[in-house]
């Protein structure tokens, strides 16, 4: 959200520079804007790299766009670790959607349940029910995506550990 605002502000400044300033002032402004844009791109690349590493490991932190209230405390970030889930916690999450039909694809409800279980084990003062019922839509989309990616990667990795010997 904040990055979009920064980009909109930069675009407005560019527009203003093109209409109200001398060519020298415009050139300087354009160079400054280009430098800021390069910095933003580098920051995005670093965040993207960190996010990809967290997804690959199955654990990390999800900064919430919409905080969750747990008692009288506002939770702004959830720590999660899918690798810390037990087999029973996994099956409970998978059984959370009675309409699930496919065994090789998890539903959104199952993905949210998996994430909520993984986050509740790692984040103090919040439980699975708090996460499922209070998480905002945009945060839930990210949580489901994290669970789905981990589930798919785990399935592929698990097949490599199976042998008939």
KOLBA-554169 format. One record per residue (C-alpha): residue in one letter; x negated, y negated, z. Coordinates in steps of 0.2 Angstrom, whole numbers, plus 2048, in hexadecimal, padded with zeros to 3 digits. Each point is the difference from the previous one (the first is absolute). Layout:
  aa   xx   yy   zz
   a    X    Y    Z
...
! end
This chain:
  aa   xx   yy   zz
   x  800  800  800
   x  7F2  7F4  805
   x  7F6  804  7F1
   x  80F  7FB  7F5
   x  802  7F0  809
   x  7ED  7FC  7FD
   x  802  804  7EE
   x  80F  7F5  7FE
   x  7F7  7F2  809
   x  7F1  802  7F4
   x  80C  7FF  7F1
   x  808  7F0  806
   x  7EF  7F8  803
   x  7FA  805  7EF
   x  810  7F9  7F8
   x  7FE  7F0  80A
   x  7EE  7FF  7FB
   x  804  802  7ED
   x  80C  7F1  800
   x  7FA  7F3  80D
   x  7ED  800  800
   x  7F2  7FB  7F4
   x  7F7  80E  7F6
   x  7F1  800  80C
   x  80B  802  80F
   x  80A  80E  7F7
   x  7F0  809  7FC
   x  7FB  7FF  812
   x  811  806  806
   x  800  80E  7F4
   x  7EF  806  806
   x  806  7FF  812
   x  810  80A  7FC
   x  7F5  80D  7F6
   x  7F5  802  80F
   x  80F  803  80C
   x  808  80C  7F4
   x  7EF  80A  7FF
   x  800  800  813
   x  812  806  801
   x  7FD  80E  7F3
   x  7F1  806  80B
   x  80A  800  80F
   x  80E  80A  7F7
   x  7F3  80C  7FA
   x  7F9  803  812
   x  811  802  807
   x  805  80C  7F2
   x  7F0  80A  803
   x  804  801  812
   x  812  805  7FD
   x  7FA  80E  7F4
   x  7F4  807  80D
   x  80E  800  80D
   x  80C  809  7F4
   x  7F2  80D  7FC
   x  7FD  803  812
   x  812  801  805
   x  7FE  7F4  80E
   x  7FF  7ED  802
   x  80A  7F1  805
   x  810  7F8  7F8
   x  802  7EE  803
   x  813  7FD  801
   x  808  7F2  7F6
   x  80E  801  80C
   x  7FB  803  812
   x  809  80E  80A
   x  807  7FC  811
   x  7FB  80E  80D
   x  808  7FB  810
   x  7FB  7EE  803
   x  7F0  801  7F5
   x  7FE  7FC  7EE
   x  7F6  80E  7F6
   x  7F8  7F8  7F1
   x  7F5  80F  7FB
   x  802  812  800
   x  7F1  80C  801
   x  803  811  7F8
   x  7F7  810  7FE
   x  808  80E  7F6
   x  7F2  80C  804
   x  805  7FF  812
   x  811  807  7FD
   x  804  812  806
   x  808  80D  7F5
   x  810  7FE  80A
   x  800  7ED  7FE
   x  7FE  803  7EE
   x  80E  80C  7FE
   x  80C  7F5  80B
   x  7FC  7F1  7F4
   x  803  80B  7F1
   x  811  806  808
   x  806  7EF  803
   x  808  7FF  7EE
   x  80D  80E  7FF
   x  802  7FC  7ED
   x  7EE  803  7FB
   x  800  80C  7F2
   x  7EE  800  7F9
   x  7F2  808  809
   x  7F2  7F7  7F7
   x  807  7EF  802
   x  805  7F7  810
   x  80F  7F5  801
   x  7FF  7EE  806
   x  809  805  810
   x  7F2  80E  803
   x  7F2  7F3  7FB
   x  807  7F4  80D
   x  802  80D  80D
   x  7EE  806  7FD
   x  7F9  7EF  801
   x  80A  7FC  810
   x  7FA  80F  809
   x  7EE  7FD  7FB
   x  801  7EE  805
   x  809  803  810
   x  7F2  80C  806
   x  7F3  7F2  7FD
   x  809  7F0  804
   x  804  7FC  813
   x  811  7FA  806
   x  809  806  7F0
   x  808  811  7FC
   x  806  808  7F0
   x  812  7FA  802
   x  7FA  7EE  802
   x  7F7  801  7F0
   x  80D  808  7F6
   x  80E  7F5  806
   x  7F7  7EF  801
   x  7F3  800  7F2
   x  804  7F3  7F3
   x  803  806  7EE
   x  7F0  7FA  7F8
   x  7F6  808  80E
   x  80A  810  7FE
   x  7FC  801  7EE
   x  7ED  7FF  804
   x  802  80D  80E
   x  809  80C  7F4
   x  7F3  7FE  7F3
   x  7F2  804  80C
   x  809  810  806
   x  803  805  7EE
   x  7EE  7FE  7FB
   x  7FA  809  80F
   x  80C  80E  7FD
   x  7FB  802  7EE
   x  7EE  7FF  804
   x  802  80D  80E
   x  809  80C  7F5
   x  7F2  800  7F3
   x  7F3  801  80D
   x  809  80F  809
   x  801  80A  7F0
   x  7ED  7FF  7FF
   x  7FF  809  811
   x  80B  80F  7FB
   x  7F7  80F  7F9
   x  805  813  7FF
   x  7F0  806  808
! end
